[in-house]
Amino acid sequence: MNNLARRAALASVCSAILLGALKAWAAWTTGSVAVLASLADSVLDLFASLVTLGGVHWASQPADENHRFGHGKAEALAALFQVVVIAISALAILIRAIERLQTGDVSASPESGIVVSMIAIVVTLALTRYQQHVIDQTGSIAIGADRIHYTSDLMLNAAVIAALALDAWGLRGADPVFGIAIAFWLLFGAWRASEAAIDQLMDKEWPEERRRAFVEVAARNPALKSLHDLRTRSSGNRDFVQFHISMNPAMTILQAHDVVEALETELGAAFPGTEILIHVDPDGHVDEPENPMTEANLLKDAE
C-alpha cells in the first residue's frame, strides 16, 4: 500500500515538473498575469508533491525509541510548510496583478497560454483519476489532500483560458482581474490546508459520526457493561483511540484479557490502521469526570 502511495506522489511530482515547464514558456511568451499565477500554482504543486512524497515516506516509518507513536504528524508539518509557500506566492501574484491593472498592459500571443492550459487540464485529469485509484486502494490521507489540490487546478486552468480569451477579444483588464481572483483562490486553499494540518497537530477528535460508528462496533460485545472516556485522534495515516470499559468485577484477569483481545480484534477489523488502548474498570466504578461529553454512557447512546 505504501508503494502505491509513493508511486502516486511520484506521478504528482512528474506532472508538476511537466506543467511547470510548459507554463514557464507560456508566461514568458504571453506576459499574462493569469498564466503567471498558473505557473506559480504549478511550482507550488511541485513543492506540495515533493512534500507529500516525503510525508508519505516518513509517516509510513515504524515507531522507534524516540517516536513511540510513529511519525504520522510529519504530514501535518509538511502541510504547514506548503501553506506558508502558497500564501507568499499568492500575495506576490496579487501585487503583480494590481500593478498590471494600473499600467493597462495587454497579453501577447494568448494562443500559447490557451494551448498550454488545455494540455494542463488533460494531464491533471489523468493524474487525479490515478490518485483516486490509489486512494481507493490505500486510503492515504496525504494522497487524498494532494488530489484535492490538483482538482482545484482544473478550475484554475479554465480561468486562465477565459482570461486570455477575453483579453484577446479586447476586454481590457480581464487578465489581471482573473489573476487577482486566482490569488484569492490560492489564499483560500492555504487557509483550508492550514486548518486541516492544525487540527491534526492539536489532536482534534474524530467527527461525531465516526466516533459513534466506533462505539457501535464495541457495543456488539456482550461482556461490556459500559464504555466511557473515549478519546480519539489522527496522526498522518494512523489513528489512535483510547477508552475505558466497565466489566463484571467477578471476572478473572484472564477472562477480562480475553474480552479485551476480542474487542481489539473486532475494532481493528472495522477500523484498520488504528492503535487501540483499552482500560478496564470494574462495573460500578465511577471515574472523576474530565469531560462531560466523553463521560456519558456511550454504549447506551449507541443502542
C-alpha positions in Angstrom: 0.0 0.0 0.0 2.8 2.4 0.8 4.4 1.6 -2.5 1.1 2.6 -4.3 1.1 5.9 -2.3 4.7 6.6 -3.2 4.0 6.0 -6.9 1.1 8.3 -6.8 3.2 11.0 -5.2 5.9 10.5 -7.8 3.3 10.8 -10.5 2.3 14.2 -9.0 5.9 15.3 -9.0 6.4 14.4 -12.7 3.2 16.1 -13.7 4.1 19.3 -11.8 7.5 19.4 -13.5 6.0 18.9 -17.0 3.3 21.5 -16.4 5.7 24.0 -14.8 8.0 23.9 -17.8 5.1 24.4 -20.2 3.6 27.3 -18.2 7.0 28.9 -17.8 7.3 29.1 -21.6 3.7 30.3 -21.9 4.2 33.0 -19.2 7.4 34.2 -21.0 5.6 34.3 -24.3 2.4 35.9 -23.3 3.3 38.1 -20.3 -0.1 37.2 -18.9 -0.7 37.6 -15.1 -3.2 34.7 -15.2 -0.6 32.4 -16.8 2.0 33.7 -14.3 -0.4 32.8 -11.5 -1.0 29.4 -13.0 2.8 28.9 -13.3 3.2 29.8 -9.6 0.5 27.3 -8.7 2.3 24.6 -10.7 5.5 25.4 -8.8 3.6 25.2 -5.6 2.2 21.9 -6.9 5.7 20.6 -7.3 6.6 21.7 -3.7 3.4 20.1 -2.4 4.0 16.9 -4.3 7.6 16.7 -3.1 6.5 17.3 0.5 3.7 14.8 0.0 6.2 12.2 -1.2 8.4 12.9 1.9 5.4 12.9 4.1 4.1 9.6 2.8 7.6 8.1 3.3 8.2 9.5 6.8 4.7 8.8 8.0 5.0 5.2 7.0 8.1 4.6 9.1 7.5 2.4 12.1 7.7 3.8 15.6 11.1 4.0 17.2 12.6 4.7 20.6 12.3 8.5 20.2 8.9 8.4 18.4 6.8 5.8 20.1 3.6 6.9 18.4 5.1 6.8 14.9 5.9 9.6 12.5 2.4 10.4 11.2 2.5 14.1 12.1 5.2 14.6 9.5 2.4 15.0 7.0 0.8 17.9 9.0 4.1 19.6 9.5 4.8 19.3 5.7 1.3 20.8 5.0 2.1 23.8 7.2 5.2 24.4 5.2 3.1 24.3 2.0 0.7 26.8 3.5 3.5 29.4 4.0 4.8 29.0 0.5 1.3 29.2 -1.0 0.4 32.3 0.9 3.7 34.1 -0.1 3.2 33.3 -3.7 -0.5 34.3 -3.7 0.4 37.7 -2.2 3.1 38.2 -4.9 0.6 37.4 -7.7 -1.9 39.8 -6.1 0.7 42.6 -6.1 1.7 41.9 -9.8 -2.0 41.8 -10.9 -2.7 45.2 -9.2 0.3 46.7 -11.0 -0.9 45.3 -14.3 -4.4 46.9 -13.7 -2.7 50.2 -13.2 -0.5 50.0 -16.3 -3.1 48.6 -18.6 -0.7 46.2 -20.4 -2.2 43.6 -22.8 -1.1 40.0 -23.0 0.8 38.9 -26.1 0.3 35.7 -28.0 -2.6 34.5 -25.9 -2.9 31.4 -28.1 0.2 29.9 -26.5 -1.3 30.3 -23.0 -4.6 28.8 -24.0 -2.9 25.7 -25.6 -0.7 25.1 -22.6 -3.7 25.5 -20.2 -5.7 22.9 -22.3 -2.7 20.5 -22.0 -2.6 21.1 -18.3 -6.3 20.2 -18.0 -5.8 16.9 -19.8 -2.7 16.0 -17.7 -4.4 17.0 -14.4 -7.5 14.9 -15.2 -5.3 11.8 -15.9 -3.4 12.4 -12.6 -6.5 12.9 -10.4 -8.0 9.7 -11.8 -4.9 7.8 -10.9 -4.8 9.4 -7.5 -8.4 8.3 -6.9 -7.5 4.7 -7.8 -4.6 4.8 -5.2 -6.9 6.4 -2.6 -9.4 3.6 -3.1 -6.7 1.0 -2.6 -4.7 2.6 0.3 -6.9 5.2 2.0 -3.9 7.5 2.1 -4.7 10.9 3.6 -1.7 12.6 2.1 -2.6 11.5 -1.5 -6.2 12.5 -0.8 -5.1 16.0 0.1 -2.9 16.2 -2.9 -5.8 15.1 -5.1 -8.0 18.0 -3.7 -5.2 20.4 -4.6 -4.9 19.2 -8.1 -8.6 19.1 -8.6 -8.7 22.8 -7.9 -6.1 23.2 -10.7 -8.8 22.2 -13.2 -10.8 25.4 -12.3 -7.6 27.4 -12.3 -6.6 26.4 -15.8 -10.1 27.0 -17.0 -9.9 30.5 -15.5 -6.6 31.1 -17.3 -8.2 30.2 -20.7 -11.2 32.5 -20.0 -8.9 35.4 -19.0 -6.7 35.1 -22.1 -9.7 34.7 -24.4 -11.4 37.8 -23.0 -8.1 39.7 -23.2 -7.6 38.7 -26.8 -11.1 39.9 -27.7 -10.3 43.3 -26.4 -11.8 43.2 -22.9 -9.0 45.2 -21.2 -8.3 44.3 -17.6 -9.7 40.7 -17.8 -6.3 39.1 -17.4 -5.2 40.9 -14.1 -8.7 40.6 -12.7 -8.6 36.8 -13.2 -5.1 36.9 -11.7 -6.5 38.6 -8.6 -9.2 36.0 -8.4 -6.7 33.2 -8.6 -4.5 34.8 -5.9 -7.5 34.9 -3.5 -8.3 31.3 -4.5 -4.8 30.2 -3.5 -5.1 32.1 -0.2 -8.4 30.2 0.5 -6.6 26.9 -0.3 -3.8 27.8 2.0 -6.3 28.6 4.8 -8.1 25.3 4.2 -4.9 23.3 4.3 -3.7 25.0 7.4 -6.9 24.2 9.2 -6.6 20.5 8.5 -2.9 20.4 9.5 -3.5 22.4 12.7 -6.5 20.1 13.6 -4.2 17.1 13.3 -1.3 18.7 15.3 -3.8 19.7 18.0 -5.1 16.1 18.2 -8.7 17.1 17.2 -11.3 14.4 17.9 -12.7 12.3 15.1 -16.0 13.6 13.6 -19.0 12.6 15.7 -20.3 10.2 13.1 -17.1 8.2 13.1 -16.9 8.2 16.9 -20.5 6.8 17.0 -19.7 4.1 14.5 -16.7 3.1 16.6 -18.9 2.8 19.7 -21.5 0.8 17.8 -18.9 -1.8 16.9 -17.7 -2.0 20.5 -21.3 -2.3 21.7 -21.7 -5.7 20.0 -19.6 -7.3 22.6 -22.0 -8.7 25.3 -19.3 -8.7 28.1 -19.1 -4.8 28.1 -21.3 -3.1 30.7 -20.4 0.4 29.5 -17.9 2.4 27.6 -16.7 5.9 28.7 -13.8 8.4 28.4 -13.5 7.8 24.7 -10.6 9.8 23.2 -9.7 9.8 19.5 -7.0 11.4 17.3 -5.3 11.0 14.0 -1.6 11.3 13.1 -0.9 11.1 9.3 -2.3 7.8 8.1 -2.7 6.3 11.6 -5.5 6.7 14.1 -5.3 6.4 17.9 -8.2 5.5 20.2 -8.3 5.0 24.0 -11.3 4.4 26.3 -12.4 2.8 29.5 -14.8 -0.2 29.7 -16.8 -1.4 32.6 -16.9 -5.2 33.2 -18.1 -7.7 35.7 -15.8 -7.4 38.8 -16.1 -11.1 39.4 -14.2 -11.9 36.2 -10.6 -13.1 36.4 -7.8 -11.2 34.9 -7.5 -13.9 32.2 -11.2 -13.6 31.3 -11.0 -9.8 31.1 -7.9 -10.0 29.0 -9.7 -12.4 26.6 -12.6 -9.9 26.3 -10.2 -7.0 25.6 -8.3 -9.0 23.0 -11.5 -10.0 21.2 -12.7 -6.4 21.3 -9.4 -5.1 19.9 -9.7 -7.6 17.1 -13.2 -6.6 16.2 -12.4 -2.9 16.3 -9.2 -3.4 14.4 -11.1 -5.2 11.6 -13.7 -2.4 11.4 -11.1 0.5 11.7 -7.8 -0.8 10.2 -4.7 1.1 11.0 -6.0 2.2 14.4 -4.0 1.7 17.5 -6.3 1.0 20.4 -5.7 1.3 24.1 -8.4 -0.1 26.5 -8.5 0.4 30.3 -10.7 -2.0 32.2 -12.9 -0.8 35.2 -15.0 -2.9 37.5 -18.7 -2.3 36.9 -19.9 0.3 39.3 -16.6 2.2 39.5 -17.1 5.9 38.8 -14.2 8.0 37.4 -13.9 11.6 38.3 -15.4 13.3 35.2 -12.9 15.2 33.0 -15.1 15.9 30.0 -18.9 15.7 30.2 -19.1 14.7 26.5 -16.9 11.7 26.9 -18.1 10.6 30.4 -21.6 9.7 29.1 -22.6 6.1 28.8 -21.7 5.8 25.2 -22.9 2.3 24.8 -26.4 3.2 25.8 -26.4 6.1 23.3 -25.4 3.6 20.6 -28.3 1.3 21.3 
